[in-house]
Amino acid sequence: MAQTYTVRIKNGTKSVKRCRIFLWWKKYTCIRRENGRVYYEKKECSRREKNHMQRYCRRRNLTCEAVPTQYTRSSNYRSRFFAKHPSPTGKYRCAYCGKKKPKDKITIDHIFPVHCMEEYPAVRRRAALLGIHGSNDMKNLCTACMRCNQKKEAKMGIWILKGFLGKQPWYWPLRRILTVILVVFVLYLGRKIYMPVVCNWINTLQK
């Protein structure tokens, strides 16, 4: 299958709005940002069309970004995830905090953020080492509550490890078992080390 691209035309030294008729004719969609700026985007562009638009933007001092389509956000990744991972109880566990939420209150998060996959080839290479060859690859998706999703945003680091571990079905039972073992161990140490000290202190006060 031939490689396709998502092409974005942005302001350079000149405003992209001057070319809006040409871009409309080429079936580019106008995207408005929160800061009021606009850019034009078209998905599933061929390599030939991408090269043509790059030459067009250089002549008109505009910025042209071309990202392989598989690294951009798809429109159906949420429905595909739920179709492949049905829940008999209707609830899904957040991969980051472990809380269970119903389907309508859970989000589907990209463990390697879409923005990082689009912008940085090094992140794509790192994801490829884990068998992930696109932002919407099932291996790169996990369930997350809205609070954790907003908190994570486009962060990586420890969030990547938490995402991959948290989506494993064995992780949360194992974590509970290890937590119980740790608590018992701490109580045992407290009894062996601190209880004699406390008893001696009490005896001293009584004398």
C-alpha positions as CSV (number, residue, x, y, z in Angstrom):
1,M,0.0,0.0,0.0
2,A,1.4,3.4,-1.0
3,Q,2.4,5.8,1.7
4,T,0.0,8.7,2.2
5,Y,0.4,12.0,4.1
6,T,-1.5,14.5,6.1
7,V,-0.4,17.9,4.7
8,R,-0.8,21.1,6.7
9,I,-0.4,24.6,5.2
10,K,0.4,27.3,7.8
11,N,1.5,30.9,7.9
12,G,5.1,31.6,6.9
13,T,6.3,35.1,6.1
14,K,3.0,35.7,4.4
15,S,-0.6,34.9,5.5
16,V,-2.0,31.6,4.4
17,K,-5.4,33.3,4.0
18,R,-4.2,34.8,0.7
19,C,-4.2,31.3,-0.8
20,R,-7.6,30.2,0.6
21,I,-9.3,30.0,-2.8
22,F,-6.6,27.8,-4.2
23,L,-6.6,25.6,-1.1
24,W,-10.4,25.3,-1.2
25,W,-10.1,24.2,-4.8
26,K,-7.6,21.6,-3.7
27,K,-10.1,20.4,-1.1
28,Y,-8.1,21.5,2.0
29,T,-10.0,22.0,5.2
30,C,-9.7,25.2,7.2
31,I,-8.8,24.5,10.9
32,R,-9.2,27.3,13.4
33,R,-7.0,27.3,16.6
34,E,-8.0,28.6,20.0
35,N,-5.5,31.5,19.6
36,G,-7.4,32.7,16.5
37,R,-4.9,31.5,13.9
38,V,-5.9,29.2,11.1
39,Y,-4.2,26.5,9.0
40,Y,-5.4,24.3,6.1
41,E,-5.2,20.5,6.3
42,K,-5.8,17.6,3.9
43,K,-5.5,13.9,4.7
44,E,-4.6,11.0,2.6
45,C,-2.4,13.0,0.2
46,S,-0.1,11.0,-2.2
47,R,3.6,11.6,-2.3
48,R,3.3,13.4,-5.6
49,E,0.7,15.8,-4.1
50,K,2.8,16.4,-1.0
51,N,5.8,17.3,-3.1
52,H,3.7,19.6,-5.3
53,M,2.4,21.5,-2.2
54,Q,5.8,21.8,-0.7
55,R,7.1,23.5,-3.9
56,Y,3.9,25.7,-3.9
57,C,4.5,26.8,-0.3
58,R,8.2,27.6,-0.9
59,R,7.3,29.9,-3.8
60,R,4.8,31.7,-1.6
61,N,6.8,31.7,1.7
62,L,4.3,29.5,3.5
63,T,5.0,26.7,5.9
64,C,4.2,23.2,4.8
65,E,4.1,20.2,7.2
66,A,3.7,16.7,5.8
67,V,3.2,13.8,8.3
68,P,2.7,10.2,7.4
69,T,-1.0,9.4,7.8
70,Q,-0.5,6.6,10.2
71,Y,1.0,8.9,12.8
72,T,-1.9,11.3,12.8
73,R,-5.1,11.0,14.9
74,S,-7.8,8.9,13.2
75,S,-11.5,9.5,13.6
76,N,-12.5,5.9,14.5
77,Y,-9.7,4.8,17.0
78,R,-12.2,4.9,19.9
79,S,-14.8,2.7,18.2
80,R,-12.1,0.3,17.0
81,F,-10.7,-0.1,20.5
82,F,-14.1,-0.9,22.1
83,A,-14.9,-3.3,19.3
84,K,-11.6,-5.2,19.9
85,H,-11.8,-5.0,23.7
86,P,-15.4,-5.5,24.8
87,S,-16.2,-5.4,28.5
88,P,-18.8,-7.9,29.9
89,T,-19.5,-5.5,32.8
90,G,-19.6,-2.3,30.7
91,K,-16.8,-0.8,32.8
92,Y,-13.1,-0.2,31.9
93,R,-10.1,0.4,34.1
94,C,-8.0,3.5,33.8
95,A,-4.5,2.4,32.9
96,Y,-2.9,5.2,35.0
97,C,-4.9,5.3,38.3
98,G,-6.7,1.9,38.2
99,K,-10.2,3.3,38.7
100,K,-13.1,1.7,36.8
101,K,-15.4,3.8,34.8
102,P,-18.4,3.1,32.5
103,K,-17.9,3.3,28.8
104,D,-19.4,6.7,28.4
105,K,-17.1,8.2,31.1
106,I,-13.8,6.6,29.9
107,T,-11.5,8.0,27.3
108,I,-9.1,6.2,24.9
109,D,-5.6,7.6,25.3
110,H,-2.6,7.4,23.0
111,I,0.3,6.2,25.2
112,F,2.9,7.7,22.8
113,P,1.1,11.1,22.3
114,V,-0.1,11.9,18.8
115,H,1.7,15.3,18.8
116,C,5.0,13.7,19.6
117,M,4.5,11.0,17.0
118,E,3.8,13.6,14.4
119,E,6.6,16.0,15.3
120,Y,9.6,13.8,16.3
121,P,11.0,10.9,14.2
122,A,13.0,9.8,17.3
123,V,9.7,9.1,19.1
124,R,8.5,7.1,16.1
125,R,11.7,5.0,16.1
126,R,11.3,4.4,19.9
127,A,7.7,3.3,19.4
128,A,8.7,1.0,16.5
129,L,11.1,-0.8,18.9
130,L,7.9,-1.8,20.8
131,G,6.1,-2.9,17.7
132,I,4.1,0.3,17.3
133,H,4.0,1.5,13.7
134,G,1.3,4.2,14.0
135,S,-0.4,6.5,16.5
136,N,-3.6,4.6,16.3
137,D,-2.0,1.1,16.6
138,M,-3.9,-0.9,19.2
139,K,-0.6,-1.4,21.1
140,N,-0.5,2.4,21.5
141,L,-4.0,2.8,22.9
142,C,-5.2,2.4,26.5
143,T,-8.2,3.4,28.6
144,A,-7.9,6.4,30.8
145,C,-10.3,8.4,33.0
146,M,-10.8,12.0,32.0
147,R,-8.7,13.3,35.0
148,C,-5.7,11.2,34.1
149,N,-6.0,12.0,30.4
150,Q,-6.1,15.7,31.0
151,K,-3.2,15.4,33.5
152,K,-1.0,13.4,31.0
153,E,-1.7,15.6,27.9
154,A,1.4,15.2,25.7
155,K,3.8,14.0,28.4
156,M,6.0,11.0,28.0
157,G,8.6,9.7,30.5
158,I,7.0,7.7,33.4
159,W,3.6,8.1,31.7
160,I,4.7,5.7,28.9
161,L,5.6,3.0,31.4
162,K,2.4,3.5,33.4
163,G,0.3,3.2,30.3
164,F,1.9,0.0,29.1
165,L,1.8,-1.6,32.5
166,G,-1.7,-0.4,33.4
167,K,-3.3,-1.9,30.3
168,Q,-2.0,-5.4,31.3
169,P,-4.7,-7.5,33.1
170,W,-2.2,-9.0,35.5
171,Y,-0.7,-5.7,36.7
172,W,-3.4,-4.4,39.1
173,P,-3.9,-7.7,41.0
174,L,-0.1,-8.1,41.3
175,R,0.1,-4.5,42.5
176,R,-2.4,-5.1,45.2
177,I,-0.6,-8.3,46.4
178,L,2.7,-6.5,46.5
179,T,1.1,-3.6,48.4
180,V,-0.3,-6.0,51.0
181,I,3.1,-7.7,51.3
182,L,4.8,-4.4,51.8
183,V,2.4,-3.3,54.5
184,V,2.8,-6.5,56.4
185,F,6.6,-6.2,56.1
186,V,6.6,-2.7,57.4
187,L,4.4,-3.7,60.4
188,Y,6.7,-6.6,61.1
189,L,9.7,-4.3,61.1
190,G,7.9,-1.9,63.3
191,R,7.1,-4.6,65.8
192,K,10.7,-5.9,65.9
193,I,12.5,-2.5,65.9
194,Y,10.2,0.1,67.4
195,M,8.1,-1.8,69.9
196,P,11.1,-2.6,72.3
197,V,12.1,1.1,72.1
198,V,8.5,2.2,72.9
199,C,8.3,-0.3,75.8
200,N,11.6,0.9,77.3
201,W,10.4,4.5,77.0
202,I,7.1,3.6,78.8
203,N,9.0,1.8,81.6
204,T,11.3,4.8,82.0
205,L,8.4,7.1,82.4
206,Q,6.8,4.8,85.0
207,K,9.9,4.7,87.1
